[in-house]
């Protein structure tokens, strides 16, 4: 009976408990941390590469976009909290 309740809580199928797996958004947490830690280096690299390279120029413009910078710095703590929660569950 307890196992049945647990299955319902975890919303598993066929009575099986699935292992905790990394989802795509948790992988993005690692990328977001790296981007913030290396932000200055990324900006300099994109400026240097932007001459004649449309992708680098696009990336540079994205890195300098205030909405993206603020969004990244605000979302990062929330993603870290979600990762901690998913590790506990």
N, C-alpha and C positions, 0 to 999 in steps of 0.2 A: 504494500500500500504506500509506504514511504517512497519507494522507487518510482511508482506511478506519479506521485505528486511532484517529484523532482523532474521527471520527464515533462510534465505539463509546464512547470515553471521555466525550464530551459528551452521549451518549445522544440524539442527534438522529434525526429520521425522514427517510426518503427521501434520505439522503445530503446533506442541507442543514444548514449551520451557522446557527443562529438568532442574531440580534443580542441583546445583553444588554438586557433590558427590566426596568423597575422592577416589582417584584411588590408586592402589597398590603402585605406586612409592612414593606417598605422605606419605603412611604409613611407607615406608622404610626410609623416612627422620627422623622420630621419632626414629627409631632403630639406624640409623647412629649417630645421636646426642648423644644418650645414650651410644653407644659403645665408642665414642670419650671421653665423659665425664668420663667414668669408665674404660678407657683403662688400666691403671696400675693395677687396681683391677682384671680385666679380665685376664691379663697376669699371675699374681700371682696365680689366681684360676686355670687356665689351666695347669700351671707348677705343682701345687700340685696334680691335678687330672690326669695328664698324665701318671703316673706310672700305667701300666696295663690297661689303658683305651685309645684305639686307637682313639676314637672320640675327646677326650680332647687333645691328642697329635696333631692330625690334626688341631684342632682349634688354638692351641698354635703356630704351624708353620705358619698358616695363619695370625695370629695376628703379628707375627714377620717379615712377608714378606714386604719388603720396597715398592714394587709396590702397594700392597693393602693399606698400611698406607697412602702413598702419594695420591693414587687414592681417598681414602675416604676423606682425608682432602681437596682435590681439588674439588671433586664432591659436597660436602656438601654445600658450598656457592651457587653453581649453582642450586641445588635442592631447597634451601631456596628462591632464587629469583623466580624460577618457581612457587613455592607455593604462593608467594606474588602476582604474576601475575594472577594465577588462581583464587585467592580470589577477585581480582579487577574485573575480567571479568564477 
